Structures are given as C-alpha cells and as structure tokens.
C-alpha cells in the first residue's frame, strides 16, 4: 500500500509541476496510481488558474487607479 500512496503523491507533484515521468506512469503495479495522482495535480493547476482568471476579471483593472 505504501508504494501505491507514494506513486500517487509523486504523480500529483509531477502533475502540479507539469512534468510527467513516463517510466513511473508505465510501471505495471503503481502506474495507475501515479497517473491518477498526475491527473489530480493537473486538475488542481487548472482550478488555480481559473481562480486567478476570475480574480483578474473581477478587479477589472482597479489596481491601476
């Protein structure tokens, strides 16, 4: 179980960093956990960028005044 958790956490970290490790992703035992973590990391980045866009849209250039 520890190997699967480690693979997931590593995948999530790599997903946030935007760097996929194809060897870990292809590992027969822990590859699916790595890939799920990677996907979760990329989704987190997407949500963070969407939040930044909303903040920028809401400010509508108020910081320039």
C-alpha positions in Angstrom: 0.0 0.0 0.0 2.9 2.4 0.7 4.2 2.1 -2.8 0.8 3.0 -4.3 0.5 6.0 -2.0 4.0 7.1 -2.8 3.2 6.7 -6.6 0.1 8.8 -6.2 1.8 11.6 -4.3 4.7 11.6 -6.8 2.3 11.8 -9.7 0.4 14.6 -8.1 3.6 16.6 -7.5 4.7 15.9 -11.1 1.2 17.0 -12.3 1.5 20.3 -10.4 5.0 20.8 -11.9 3.8 19.8 -15.4 6.4 17.1 -15.8 5.2 13.5 -16.4 7.6 10.6 -15.7 6.8 8.0 -18.4 8.7 5.3 -16.5 6.6 5.7 -13.4 3.4 6.1 -15.4 4.1 2.8 -17.2 5.0 0.8 -14.1 2.8 -2.3 -14.0 2.0 -2.2 -10.3 2.0 1.5 -9.4 1.5 3.2 -12.8 -2.3 3.6 -12.4 -1.8 5.3 -9.0 0.9 7.6 -10.5 -1.3 8.5 -13.4 -4.3 9.3 -11.1 -2.1 11.5 -9.0 -0.8 13.2 -12.1 -4.3 13.9 -13.3 -5.4 15.2 -9.9 -2.3 17.5 -9.9 -3.2 18.9 -13.4 -6.8 19.4 -12.3 -5.6 21.4 -9.3 -3.5 23.6 -11.5 -6.5 24.2 -13.8 -8.6 25.2 -10.8 -5.9 27.6 -9.5 -5.5 29.2 -12.9 -9.3 29.6 -13.2 -9.4 31.2 -9.8 -6.7 33.7 -10.9 -8.7 34.5 -14.1 -11.8 35.1 -12.0 -9.9 37.5 -9.7 -8.5 39.3 -12.7 -11.9 39.6 -14.3 -13.5 40.9 -11.0 -10.8 43.5 -10.5 -11.4 44.9 -14.0 -8.2 46.9 -13.8 -8.9 48.5 -10.4 -5.3 48.2 -9.3 -4.3 50.9 -11.9 -6.4 53.6 -10.2 
